[in-house]
Amino acid sequence: MIARIQKNLCTRKRERIANALRKNPALSNRAVAMAAGADPKTVIAVRAALIVEGAIPQLDALLGADGKHRPAGKEKHRGVAPMRKSSRSEPPNWLLRTLCGW
């Protein structure tokens, strides 16, 4: 029962976000999130879905909550950080060897 209520609330938030983006697609993700009471990541997901559907255009600049136009940034790729080379001459599992006494 509680899961159904939470899903319903989430659906309503997404609908509010979608309606706000359809009315004014130039608003920034944070401005829409503040107005809808949602997380900016949710707004990003809804915006991406609406752009794919063709419901809103993909813009080059967005209007922030402070009234300034800023370029619409592309999503940064958050890949795995490259491993740093250790100054130790031991293999990577040196901690396991130390703890287990191998």
Summary of the structure (lengths in Angstrom):
residues: 102
radius of gyration: 21.9
end to end distance: 52.0
largest distance: 64.9
contacts: 205
relative contact order: 0.11
helix: 50%
strand: 7%
